[in-house]
């Protein structure tokens, strides 16, 4: 329980209060390598979820893939959760590649996106791209995903 409380505090600090985004490091079940997922908001630009392999040369400049969301933190949050599922569950050659401005068409992404939507609390809805649920319910959802997929903050 203490770990979940710490997760919630970190998410609240990173996402709800600062709007700076989420960071997670996790292991792919197929290649046993660690990957880093970061979702940040660029000032006057939008949200971006990126997946990095820290063993790559100049890894910070060369993400494996990026998903852009220009309007709202709500779809960016779902992108981050979907990226967690893709990175842990899918083979790396099935992941999206490069920069994506629309929802990726790769089956691994489509499956993860659908899974996130199916697991969201049933009363979650959007209005102008914002969550209508209390922030703590979003934090609980994210903390549960992180626990299930053995994520750590980086």
DSSP file (Angstrom, degrees, kcal/mol; ACC not computed):
  #  RESIDUE AA STRUCTURE BP1 BP2  ACC     N-H-->O    O-->H-N    N-H-->O    O-->H-N    TCO  KAPPA ALPHA  PHI   PSI    X-CA   Y-CA   Z-CA
    1    1 A X     >        0   0    0      0, 0.0     4,-2.2     0, 0.0     5,-0.2   0.000 360.0 360.0 360.0 -36.8    0.0    0.0    0.0
    2    2 A X  H  >  +     0   0    0      1,-0.2     4,-2.2     2,-0.2     5,-0.1   0.893 360.0  52.5 -61.4 -40.1    2.9    2.4    0.8
    3    3 A X  H  > S+     0   0    0      1,-0.2     4,-2.6     2,-0.2    -1,-0.2   0.902 108.2  50.6 -62.7 -41.8    4.2    1.9   -2.8
    4    4 A X  H  > S+     0   0    0      2,-0.2     4,-2.7     1,-0.2    -1,-0.2   0.899 109.1  51.4 -64.1 -39.7    0.8    2.8   -4.3
    5    5 A X  H  X S+     0   0    0     -4,-2.2     4,-2.3     2,-0.2    -1,-0.2   0.903 110.2  49.1 -63.5 -40.0    0.6    5.9   -2.1
    6    6 A X  H  X S+     0   0    0     -4,-2.2     4,-2.5     2,-0.2    -2,-0.2   0.929 110.7  50.7 -63.6 -44.6    4.1    7.0   -3.3
    7    7 A X  H  X S+     0   0    0     -4,-2.6     4,-2.8     1,-0.2     5,-0.2   0.930 110.4  49.8 -56.4 -46.7    3.0    6.4   -6.9
    8    8 A X  H  X S+     0   0    0     -4,-2.7     4,-2.7     1,-0.2    -1,-0.2   0.907 110.4  49.4 -61.8 -41.8   -0.1    8.5   -6.4
    9    9 A X  H  X S+     0   0    0     -4,-2.3     4,-2.3     2,-0.2    -1,-0.2   0.905 112.7  47.6 -64.1 -40.3    2.0   11.3   -4.9
   10   10 A X  H  X S+     0   0    0     -4,-2.5     4,-3.0     2,-0.2     5,-0.2   0.910 113.2  47.5 -67.9 -41.6    4.4   11.2   -7.8
   11   11 A X  H  X>S+     0   0    0     -4,-2.8     4,-3.4     2,-0.2     5,-1.1   0.919 111.4  50.8 -65.6 -42.5    1.7   11.2  -10.4
   12   12 A X  I  <>S+     0   0    0     -4,-2.7     5,-2.7    -5,-0.2     6,-0.4   0.934 114.4  44.7 -59.3 -44.8   -0.1   14.0   -8.7
   13   13 A X  I  <>S+     0   0    0     -4,-2.3     5,-1.0    -5,-0.2     7,-0.3   0.918 121.5  37.8 -65.9 -43.2    3.1   16.0   -8.7
   14   14 A X  I  <5S+     0   0    0     -4,-3.0     6,-1.8    -5,-0.1     7,-1.6   0.899 133.2  14.0 -77.1 -41.5    4.1   15.2  -12.3
   15   15 A X  I  X5S+     0   0    0     -4,-3.4     4,-0.9    -5,-0.2    -3,-0.2   0.907 124.9  40.6-105.6 -57.4    0.7   15.2  -14.0
   16   16 A X  I  4<S+     0   0    0     -5,-1.1    -3,-0.2     2,-0.1    -4,-0.1   0.924 127.2  25.6 -66.4 -46.0   -2.1   16.8  -12.1
   17   17 A X  I  4<S+     0   0    0     -5,-2.7    -4,-0.2    -6,-0.2    -1,-0.1   0.914 134.4  27.4 -89.1 -44.9   -0.3   19.8  -10.5
   18   18 A X  T  4<S-     0   0    0     -5,-1.0    -3,-0.2    -6,-0.4    -2,-0.1   0.694  83.0-144.0 -92.0 -18.0    2.6   20.5  -12.9
   19   19 A X     <  +     0   0    0     -4,-0.9    22,-0.3     1,-0.1    -4,-0.2   0.753  62.7 127.5  57.4  24.8    1.1   19.2  -16.1
   20   20 A X        -     0   0    0     -6,-1.8    21,-0.4    -7,-0.3    -5,-0.2   0.697  62.9-125.6 -87.2 -19.7    4.6   18.0  -16.9
   21   21 A X        -     0   0    0     -7,-1.6     2,-0.3    19,-0.2    -1,-0.3  -0.562  22.8 -61.6 113.1-174.1    3.8   14.5  -17.6
   22   22 A X  E     -A   39   0A   0     17,-1.0    17,-3.0    -2,-0.2     2,-0.4  -0.850  30.2-164.0-120.8 150.6    4.6   10.9  -16.7
   23   23 A X  E     +A   38   0A   0     -2,-0.3     2,-0.4    15,-0.2    15,-0.2  -0.999  13.5 171.4-135.4 132.0    7.8    8.8  -16.8
   24   24 A X  E     -A   37   0A   0     13,-2.7    13,-3.3    -2,-0.4     2,-0.4  -1.000  18.6-158.6-141.8 142.0    8.0    5.1  -16.6
   25   25 A X  E     +AB  36 152A   0    127,-3.1   127,-2.2    -2,-0.4     2,-0.3  -0.971  27.6 158.3-116.4 137.4   10.7    2.5  -17.0
   26   26 A X  E     -A   35   0A   0      9,-2.4     9,-3.1    -2,-0.4     2,-0.4  -0.943  36.3-108.3-153.5 169.7    9.7   -1.1  -17.7
   27   27 A X  E     -A   34   0A   0    122,-0.4     2,-0.3    -2,-0.3     7,-0.2  -0.882  24.2-130.1-111.2 132.8   10.8   -4.5  -19.1
   28   28 A X     >  -     0   0    0      5,-2.4     4,-1.7    -2,-0.4    60,-0.2  -0.648  14.2-141.8 -76.7 133.2    9.6   -6.0  -22.4
   29   29 A X  T  4 S+     0   0    0     59,-2.2    -1,-0.1    -2,-0.3    60,-0.1   0.689  95.8  50.7 -71.5 -18.2    8.6   -9.7  -21.8
   30   30 A X  T  4 S+     0   0    0     60,-0.3    -1,-0.2    58,-0.2    61,-0.1   0.870 125.9  18.1 -89.5 -40.1   10.0  -10.8  -25.2
   31   31 A X  T  4 S-     0   0    0      2,-0.2    -2,-0.2     0, 0.0     3,-0.1   0.455  90.2-132.7-112.6  -1.5   13.5   -9.3  -25.1
   32   32 A X     <  +     0   0    0     -4,-1.7     2,-0.2     1,-0.2    -3,-0.1   0.674  59.8 137.9  59.5  19.4   13.9   -8.7  -21.4
   33   33 A X        -     0   0    0     -5,-0.2    -5,-2.4     1,-0.0     2,-0.4  -0.649  55.1-117.8 -93.9 154.0   15.3   -5.2  -22.1
   34   34 A X  E     -A   27   0A   0     -2,-0.2    20,-0.4    -7,-0.2     2,-0.3  -0.727  30.7-172.5 -91.7 138.5   14.3   -2.1  -20.2
   35   35 A X  E     -A   26   0A   0     -9,-3.1    -9,-2.4    -2,-0.4     2,-0.4  -0.920  15.1-137.4-128.7 155.3   12.5    0.8  -22.0
   36   36 A X  E     -AC  25  52A   0     16,-2.3    16,-3.2    -2,-0.3     2,-0.5  -0.948  12.1-165.6-117.8 132.1   11.6    4.2  -20.9
   37   37 A X  E     -AC  24  51A   0    -13,-3.3   -13,-2.7    -2,-0.4     2,-0.4  -0.970   9.9-178.8-117.6 130.4    8.2    5.9  -21.7
   38   38 A X  E     -AC  23  50A   0     12,-2.4    12,-2.7    -2,-0.5     2,-0.5  -0.994  12.4-170.8-131.5 132.9    7.8    9.6  -21.2
   39   39 A X  E     +AC  22  49A   0    -17,-3.0   -17,-1.0    -2,-0.4     2,-0.3  -0.984  22.2 162.5-121.9 120.2    4.8   11.8  -21.7
   40   40 A X  E     - C   0  48A   0      8,-2.1     8,-2.5    -2,-0.5     2,-0.6  -0.907  35.6-126.5-133.6 160.2    5.4   15.5  -21.5
   41   41 A X  E     - C   0  47A   0    -21,-0.4     2,-0.5    -2,-0.3     6,-0.2  -0.942  20.4-147.7-108.7 122.4    3.6   18.7  -22.6
   42   42 A X  E >>  - C   0  46A   0      4,-3.2     3,-2.2    -2,-0.6     4,-1.6  -0.757  33.2-101.4 -86.7 131.7    5.6   21.1  -24.7
   43   43 A X  T 34 S-     0   0    0     -2,-0.5    -1,-0.1     1,-0.3     4,-0.0  -0.261 101.5  -5.0 -54.6 132.2    4.7   24.7  -24.0
   44   44 A X  T 34 S+     0   0    0      1,-0.1    -1,-0.3    -3,-0.0    -3,-0.0   0.709 129.8  71.8  56.8  23.9    2.5   26.1  -26.7
   45   45 A X  T <4 S-     0   0    0     -3,-2.2     2,-0.3     1,-0.2    -2,-0.2   0.635  90.2-111.6-130.3 -58.4    2.8   22.9  -28.7
   46   46 A X  E  <  -C   42   0A   0     -4,-1.6    -4,-3.2     2,-0.0     2,-0.3  -0.925  40.0 -47.0 145.7-172.4    1.0   19.9  -27.2
   47   47 A X  E     -CD  41  69A   0     22,-3.5    22,-2.8    -2,-0.3     2,-0.4  -0.696  43.2-170.5 -98.2 146.3    1.6   16.5  -25.5
   48   48 A X  E     -CD  40  68A   0     -8,-2.5    -8,-2.1    -2,-0.3     2,-0.5  -0.988  11.1-161.3-140.2 130.4    4.0   13.8  -26.7
   49   49 A X  E     -CD  39  67A   0     18,-2.6    18,-2.8    -2,-0.4     2,-0.4  -0.945  21.4-179.3-105.2 127.0    4.4   10.2  -25.6
   50   50 A X  E     -CD  38  66A   0    -12,-2.7   -12,-2.4    -2,-0.5     2,-0.5  -0.963  20.1-148.8-130.9 146.3    7.8    8.8  -26.6
   51   51 A X  E     -CD  37  65A   0     14,-2.3    13,-2.8    -2,-0.4    14,-0.9  -0.960  21.1-170.9-115.6 129.4    9.4    5.4  -26.1
   52   52 A X  E     -C   36   0A   0    -16,-3.2   -16,-2.3    -2,-0.5     2,-0.6  -0.888  23.6-148.4-123.2 149.3   13.1    5.2  -25.7
   53   53 A X    >   -     0   0    0      9,-0.3     3,-1.9    -2,-0.3   -18,-0.1  -0.965  13.3-157.9-111.5 110.3   15.7    2.4  -25.6
   54   54 A X  T 3  S+     0   0    0     -2,-0.6     5,-0.2   -20,-0.4     6,-0.1   0.611  87.8  65.1 -68.8 -10.0   18.5    3.7  -23.3
   55   55 A X  T 3  S+     0   0    0    -21,-0.3    -1,-0.3     4,-0.1     2,-0.2   0.573  82.4  98.3 -87.3  -8.1   21.0    1.3  -24.9
   56   56 A X  S X  S-     0   0    0     -3,-1.9     3,-1.1     1,-0.1     2,-0.2  -0.498  89.0 -99.0 -77.0 148.3   20.8    3.1  -28.2
   57   57 A X  T 3  S+     0   0    0      1,-0.3    -1,-0.1    -2,-0.2    -2,-0.1  -0.469 109.1   2.9 -64.3 134.8   23.4    5.6  -29.2
   58   58 A X  T >> S+     0   0    0     -2,-0.2     3,-1.4     1,-0.1     4,-0.8   0.917  84.9 174.9  50.7  49.4   22.1    9.1  -28.5
   59   59 A X  G X4  +     0   0    0     -3,-1.1     3,-0.6     1,-0.3    -6,-0.2   0.798  68.2  59.0 -59.1 -34.5   19.0    7.5  -27.1
   60   60 A X  G 34 S+     0   0    0      1,-0.2    -1,-0.3    -4,-0.1     3,-0.2   0.760 110.1  43.6 -68.4 -23.2   17.4   10.8  -25.9
   61   61 A X  G <4 S+     0   0    0     -3,-1.4     2,-0.3     1,-0.2    -1,-0.2   0.555 114.2  52.3 -94.9 -10.7   17.5   12.2  -29.4
   62   62 A X    <<  -     0   0    0     -4,-0.8    -9,-0.3    -3,-0.6    -1,-0.2  -0.613  68.4-177.3-131.3  74.0   16.2    9.0  -31.1
   63   63 A X        -     0   0    0     -2,-0.3   -11,-0.2    -3,-0.2    35,-0.2  -0.331  32.9-127.8 -66.4 154.5   13.0    7.6  -29.6
   64   64 A X  S    S-     0   0    0    -13,-2.8    34,-1.7     1,-0.3     2,-0.3   0.927  88.1 -12.0 -67.8 -45.2   11.7    4.3  -31.0
   65   65 A X  E     -De  51  98A   0    -14,-0.9   -14,-2.3    32,-0.2     2,-0.4  -0.990  60.4-156.4-153.4 157.8    8.3    6.0  -31.6
   66   66 A X  E     -De  50  99A   0     32,-2.6    34,-2.4    -2,-0.3     2,-0.5  -0.994   3.0-160.1-134.8 139.6    6.4    9.1  -30.6
   67   67 A X  E     -De  49 100A   0    -18,-2.8   -18,-2.6    -2,-0.4     2,-0.4  -0.987  15.6-152.1-119.8 123.5    2.7    9.7  -30.4
   68   68 A X  E     -D   48   0A   0     32,-2.7     2,-0.4    -2,-0.5   -20,-0.2  -0.785  16.0-179.0-101.4 139.5    1.6   13.4  -30.5
   69   69 A X  E     -D   47   0A   0    -22,-2.8   -22,-3.5    -2,-0.4    33,-0.1  -0.957   4.3-173.7-133.6 112.9   -1.6   14.8  -29.0
   70   70 A X  S    S+     0   0    0     -2,-0.4    -1,-0.1   -24,-0.3     3,-0.1   0.682  71.1  34.9 -86.0 -18.1   -2.0   18.5  -29.6
   71   71 A X  S    S+     0   0    0      1,-0.2     2,-0.3   -25,-0.1    -1,-0.1   0.900 105.6  24.8-105.8 -49.0   -5.0   19.3  -27.5
   72   72 A X     >  -     0   0    0      1,-0.1     4,-1.0   -25,-0.1    -1,-0.2  -0.876  48.5-137.0-135.2 149.5   -5.6   17.6  -24.3
   73   73 A X  H  > S+     0   0    0     -2,-0.3     4,-2.4     2,-0.2     5,-0.2   0.722  99.1  70.9 -72.8 -20.0   -4.0   15.7  -21.4
   74   74 A X  H  > S+     0   0    0     55,-1.0     4,-1.9     2,-0.2    -1,-0.2   0.973 103.6  36.4 -65.5 -55.2   -6.8   13.1  -21.5
   75   75 A X  H  > S+     0   0    0     54,-0.3     4,-2.7     1,-0.2    -1,-0.2   0.855 116.0  56.8 -64.3 -31.4   -5.9   11.4  -24.8
   76   76 A X  H  X S+     0   0    0     -4,-1.0     4,-2.2     2,-0.2    -1,-0.2   0.898 105.5  51.1 -63.9 -38.6   -2.2   11.9  -23.9
   77   77 A X  H  X S+     0   0    0     -4,-2.4     4,-2.2     2,-0.2    -2,-0.2   0.918 110.8  47.8 -61.7 -44.5   -2.8   10.0  -20.6
   78   78 A X  H  X S+     0   0    0     -4,-1.9     4,-2.7     1,-0.2    -2,-0.2   0.896 109.4  54.0 -65.5 -39.4   -4.5    7.1  -22.6
   79   79 A X  H  X S+     0   0    0     -4,-2.7     4,-2.6     2,-0.2    -1,-0.2   0.911 108.2  50.1 -58.3 -42.4   -1.5    7.1  -25.1
   80   80 A X  H  X S+     0   0    0     -4,-2.2     4,-2.0     2,-0.2    -2,-0.2   0.937 112.0  46.1 -63.4 -46.6    0.9    6.7  -22.1
   81   81 A X  H  X S+     0   0    0     -4,-2.2     4,-1.8     1,-0.2    -1,-0.2   0.896 113.2  50.1 -63.9 -39.9   -1.1    3.8  -20.7
   82   82 A X  H  X S+     0   0    0     -4,-2.7     4,-2.6     1,-0.2    -1,-0.2   0.895 107.9  53.9 -64.5 -39.5   -1.3    2.2  -24.1
   83   83 A X  H  X S+     0   0    0     -4,-2.6     4,-2.8     1,-0.2     5,-0.2   0.895 105.4  54.1 -62.5 -39.1    2.4    2.6  -24.6
   84   84 A X  H  X S+     0   0    0     -4,-2.0     4,-2.1     1,-0.2     5,-0.2   0.946 111.1  45.5 -57.3 -48.2    3.0    0.8  -21.3
   85   85 A X  H  X S+     0   0    0     -4,-1.8     4,-2.7     1,-0.2     5,-0.4   0.908 114.1  48.0 -64.1 -42.7    1.0   -2.1  -22.5
   86   86 A X  H  X S+     0   0    0     -4,-2.6     4,-2.3     1,-0.2    -2,-0.2   0.943 112.1  48.9 -62.8 -48.2    2.6   -2.2  -26.0
   87   87 A X  H  < S+     0   0    0     -4,-2.8    -1,-0.2     1,-0.2    -2,-0.2   0.873 119.2  37.9 -63.8 -37.8    6.1   -2.1  -24.6
   88   88 A X  H  < S+     0   0    0     -4,-2.1   -59,-2.2    -5,-0.2   -58,-0.2   0.918 127.0  31.1 -78.0 -43.8    5.6   -4.8  -22.0
   89   89 A X  H  < S+     0   0    0     -4,-2.7     2,-0.2    -5,-0.2    -3,-0.2   0.788 104.9  68.8 -93.0 -30.1    3.3   -7.2  -24.1
   90   90 A X  S  < S-     0   0    0     -4,-2.3   -60,-0.3    -5,-0.4     2,-0.1  -0.586  82.3-106.2 -98.4 153.4    4.3   -6.9  -27.7
   91   91 A X    >   -     0   0    0     -2,-0.2     3,-2.2     1,-0.1     4,-0.3  -0.480  36.3-117.1 -67.2 145.4    7.4   -7.9  -29.6
   92   92 A X  G >  S+     0   0    0      1,-0.3     3,-1.5     2,-0.2    -1,-0.1   0.827 113.2  61.2 -59.0 -33.8    9.5   -4.9  -30.5
   93   93 A X  G 3  S+     0   0    0      1,-0.3    -1,-0.3     4,-0.0    -2,-0.0   0.603 101.8  55.4 -70.7  -8.1    9.1   -5.5  -34.3
   94   94 A X  G <  S+     0   0    0     -3,-2.2    14,-0.5    -8,-0.1    15,-0.3   0.443  87.0 103.3 -99.1  -2.7    5.3   -5.0  -33.8
   95   95 A X  S <  S-     0   0    0     -3,-1.5    12,-0.1    -4,-0.3    -3,-0.0  -0.355  83.5 -96.1 -74.5 157.4    5.5   -1.6  -32.1
   96   96 A X        -     0   0    0     10,-0.1     2,-0.3    -2,-0.1    -1,-0.1  -0.319  42.6-145.7 -61.5 159.6    4.7    1.6  -34.0
   97   97 A X        -     0   0    0      2,-0.1   -32,-0.2    -3,-0.1   -33,-0.1  -0.963  46.6  -5.4-130.4 148.9    7.8    3.4  -35.5
   98   98 A X  E    S-e   65   0A   0    -34,-1.7   -32,-2.6    -2,-0.3     2,-0.4  -0.207 103.7 -21.8  74.3-160.2    8.6    7.0  -36.0
   99   99 A X  E     -e   66   0A   0    -34,-0.2     2,-0.5   -32,-0.1   -32,-0.2  -0.747  58.2-165.6 -92.7 130.8    6.5   10.1  -35.3
  100  100 A X  E     +e   67   0A   0    -34,-2.4   -32,-2.7    -2,-0.4     4,-0.1  -0.973  19.9 175.5-121.2 127.8    2.7    9.6  -35.3
  101  101 A X  S    S+     0   0    0     -2,-0.5     2,-0.3   -34,-0.2   -31,-0.2   0.568  76.8  40.7-100.6 -14.9    0.2   12.4  -35.4
  102  102 A X  S    S-     0   0    0    -33,-0.1   -34,-0.1     1,-0.0     2,-0.1  -0.797 111.7 -67.4-123.9 169.4   -2.8   10.1  -35.5
  103  103 A X        -     0   0    0     -2,-0.3    -2,-0.1     1,-0.1     7,-0.0  -0.378  63.6-109.7 -57.4 126.1   -3.6    6.9  -33.7
  104  104 A X        -     0   0    0      1,-0.1    -1,-0.1    -2,-0.1    -8,-0.0  -0.225  16.6-145.5 -59.5 148.5   -1.2    4.3  -34.9
  105  105 A X        +     0   0    0      4,-0.1    -1,-0.1    -3,-0.1    -2,-0.1   0.536  59.0 120.5 -93.2  -8.9   -2.6    1.5  -37.1
  106  106 A X    >>  -     0   0    0      1,-0.1     4,-2.5     4,-0.1     3,-0.6  -0.318  69.5-128.2 -58.3 136.2   -0.3   -1.2  -35.8
  107  107 A X  H 3> S+     0   0    0      1,-0.2     4,-2.8     2,-0.2     5,-0.2   0.842 107.7  58.6 -56.1 -35.8   -2.4   -4.1  -34.3
  108  108 A X  H 3> S+     0   0    0    -14,-0.5     4,-1.9     2,-0.2    -1,-0.2   0.912 111.0  42.1 -61.6 -40.7   -0.3   -4.0  -31.1
  109  109 A X  H <> S+     0   0    0     -3,-0.6     4,-3.1   -15,-0.3     5,-0.2   0.926 113.7  51.1 -71.2 -45.2   -1.2   -0.3  -30.6
  110  110 A X  H  X S+     0   0    0     -4,-2.5     4,-2.3     1,-0.2    -2,-0.2   0.906 111.8  48.2 -58.8 -42.3   -4.9   -0.8  -31.5
  111  111 A X  H  X S+     0   0    0     -4,-2.8     4,-2.2    -5,-0.2    -1,-0.2   0.920 114.1  45.9 -64.2 -44.2   -5.2   -3.7  -29.1
  112  112 A X  H  X S+     0   0    0     -4,-1.9     4,-2.7    -5,-0.2    -2,-0.2   0.915 111.6  51.7 -66.1 -42.7   -3.5   -1.7  -26.2
  113  113 A X  H  X S+     0   0    0     -4,-3.1     4,-2.2     1,-0.2    -1,-0.2   0.924 112.6  45.9 -59.0 -45.9   -5.7    1.4  -27.0
  114  114 A X  H  X S+     0   0    0     -4,-2.3     4,-2.2    -5,-0.2    -1,-0.2   0.883 111.5  52.5 -65.4 -38.3   -8.8   -0.8  -26.8
  115  115 A X  H  X S+     0   0    0     -4,-2.2     4,-1.5     2,-0.2    -2,-0.2   0.915 108.6  49.6 -64.7 -43.4   -7.6   -2.5  -23.6
  116  116 A X  H  X S+     0   0    0     -4,-2.7     4,-1.3     1,-0.2     3,-0.5   0.948 112.1  48.4 -60.3 -48.0   -7.0    0.9  -21.9
  117  117 A X  H  < S+     0   0    0     -4,-2.2     3,-0.2     1,-0.2    -1,-0.2   0.870 110.4  51.4 -61.4 -36.8  -10.5    2.1  -22.9
  118  118 A X  H  < S+     0   0    0     -4,-2.2    -1,-0.2     1,-0.2    -2,-0.2   0.776 113.0  45.8 -71.4 -24.7  -12.1   -1.2  -21.7
  119  119 A X  H  < S+     0   0    0     -4,-1.5    -1,-0.2    -3,-0.5    -2,-0.2   0.596  86.4 107.0 -94.9 -12.5  -10.3   -0.8  -18.3
  120  120 A X  S  < S-     0   0    0     -4,-1.3     4,-0.1    -3,-0.2    18,-0.1  -0.318  91.3 -83.0 -61.9 149.2  -11.0    2.8  -17.6
  121  121 A X    >   -     0   0    0      1,-0.1     3,-2.1    16,-0.1    -1,-0.1  -0.269  42.9-119.4 -52.3 140.0  -13.7    3.5  -15.0
  122  122 A X  T 3  S+     0   0    0      1,-0.3    -1,-0.1    -3,-0.1    -2,-0.1   0.730 109.5  55.1 -61.4 -24.0  -17.1    3.1  -16.6
  123  123 A X  T 3  S+     0   0    0      2,-0.0     2,-0.3     9,-0.0    -1,-0.3   0.287  77.8 123.3 -93.9  13.2  -18.2    6.7  -15.8
  124  124 A X    <   +     0   0    0     -3,-2.1     2,-0.3     8,-0.1     7,-0.1  -0.579  32.8 157.0 -73.4 130.3  -15.1    8.3  -17.5
  125  125 A X        -     0   0    0     -2,-0.3     7,-1.3     5,-0.1     2,-0.4  -0.954  32.7-123.7-146.4 166.7  -16.1   10.7  -20.2
  126  126 A X  E     -F  131   0B   0     -2,-0.3     2,-0.4     5,-0.2     5,-0.2  -0.874  15.9-175.9-115.9 145.5  -14.6   13.7  -21.9
  127  127 A X  E >  S-F  130   0B   0      3,-1.5     3,-1.7    -2,-0.4    -2,-0.0  -0.934  85.2 -18.2-137.5 116.1  -15.7   17.2  -22.3
  128  128 A X  T 3  S-     0   0    0     -2,-0.4     3,-0.1     1,-0.3    -2,-0.0   0.854 126.9 -58.0  53.6  36.1  -13.5   19.4  -24.5
  129  129 A X  T 3  S+     0   0    0      1,-0.3   -55,-1.0   -57,-0.1     2,-0.3   0.504 111.4 118.2  79.4   3.8  -10.8   16.8  -24.0
  130  130 A X  E <   -F  127   0B   0     -3,-1.7    -3,-1.5   -57,-0.1    -1,-0.3  -0.740  68.7-106.9-103.9 153.5  -10.7   17.0  -20.3
  131  131 A X  E     -F  126   0B   0     -2,-0.3    -5,-0.2    -5,-0.2     4,-0.1  -0.522  18.9-164.1 -72.3 141.1  -11.4   14.3  -17.8
  132  132 A X        +     0   0    0     -7,-1.3    -1,-0.1    -2,-0.2    -6,-0.1   0.596  65.1  92.1 -98.3 -15.6  -14.7   14.6  -15.9
  133  133 A X  S    S-     0   0    0     -8,-0.3    -2,-0.1     1,-0.1     5,-0.1  -0.416  94.6 -90.9 -71.4 152.8  -13.7   12.1  -13.2
  134  134 A X    >>  -     0   0    0      1,-0.1     3,-1.3    -2,-0.1     4,-1.2  -0.353  38.4-115.5 -59.0 147.0  -12.0   13.4  -10.1
  135  135 A X  H 3> S+     0   0    0      1,-0.3     4,-2.5     2,-0.2     5,-0.2   0.835 112.7  63.0 -56.0 -35.1   -8.3   13.4  -10.5
  136  136 A X  H 3> S+     0   0    0      1,-0.2     4,-2.5     2,-0.2    -1,-0.3   0.830  99.4  54.2 -64.8 -29.4   -7.7   10.8   -7.8
  137  137 A X  H <> S+     0   0    0     -3,-1.3     4,-2.1     2,-0.2    -1,-0.2   0.880 109.5  47.8 -69.9 -36.5   -9.7    8.2   -9.9
  138  138 A X  H  X S+     0   0    0     -4,-1.2     4,-2.6     2,-0.2    -2,-0.2   0.914 112.0  50.1 -65.8 -43.0   -7.3    8.9  -12.8
  139  139 A X  H  X S+     0   0    0     -4,-2.5     4,-2.9     1,-0.2    -2,-0.2   0.916 109.8  50.7 -62.0 -43.9   -4.3    8.6  -10.4
  140  140 A X  H  X S+     0   0    0     -4,-2.5     4,-2.3     2,-0.2    -1,-0.2   0.915 110.4  49.7 -59.8 -43.5   -5.7    5.3   -9.0
  141  141 A X  H  X S+     0   0    0     -4,-2.1     4,-2.2     2,-0.2    -2,-0.2   0.941 113.5  45.3 -60.4 -48.4   -6.1    3.9  -12.6
  142  142 A X  H  X S+     0   0    0     -4,-2.6     4,-2.7     1,-0.2    -2,-0.2   0.909 111.9  51.6 -62.8 -43.4   -2.6    4.9  -13.5
  143  143 A X  H  X S+     0   0    0     -4,-2.9     4,-2.2     1,-0.2    -1,-0.2   0.882 109.8  50.3 -62.2 -38.1   -1.1    3.5  -10.3
  144  144 A X  H  X S+     0   0    0     -4,-2.3     4,-2.5    -5,-0.2    -1,-0.2   0.909 110.6  48.6 -66.6 -42.2   -2.9    0.2  -10.9
  145  145 A X  H  X S+     0   0    0     -4,-2.2     4,-2.2     2,-0.2    -2,-0.2   0.934 112.2  49.6 -60.8 -46.2   -1.5    0.0  -14.5
  146  146 A X  H  <>S+     0   0    0     -4,-2.7     5,-2.6     1,-0.2     4,-0.3   0.893 112.0  47.8 -61.7 -40.7    2.0    0.8  -13.2
  147  147 A X  H ><5S+     0   0    0     -4,-2.2     3,-1.0     3,-0.2    -1,-0.2   0.930 111.8  49.2 -66.2 -45.9    1.8   -1.9  -10.5
  148  148 A X  H 3<5S+     0   0    0     -4,-2.5    -2,-0.2     1,-0.2    -1,-0.2   0.866 117.2  40.7 -62.1 -37.9    0.5   -4.5  -12.9
  149  149 A X  T 3<5S-     0   0    0     -4,-2.2  -122,-0.4    -5,-0.2    -1,-0.2   0.286 109.8-120.1 -98.6  10.4    3.2   -3.8  -15.5
  150  150 A X  T < 5 +     0   0    0     -3,-1.0    -3,-0.2    -4,-0.3  -123,-0.2   0.889  49.0 174.3  56.9  46.1    6.0   -3.4  -12.9
  151  151 A X      < -     0   0    0     -5,-2.6     2,-0.3    -6,-0.1  -125,-0.2  -0.512  16.6-162.4 -82.3 150.9    6.8    0.1  -13.9
  152  152 A X  B     -B   25   0A   0   -127,-2.2  -127,-3.1    -2,-0.2     2,-0.3  -0.936  24.9-109.7-125.3 154.8    9.3    2.3  -12.1
  153  153 A X              0   0    0     -2,-0.3  -129,-0.2  -129,-0.2  -131,-0.0  -0.655 360.0 360.0 -83.6 140.2    9.7    6.1  -12.2
  154  154 A X              0   0    0     -2,-0.3    -1,-0.1  -131,-0.1  -130,-0.1   0.293 360.0 360.0-134.3 360.0   12.8    7.4  -14.0
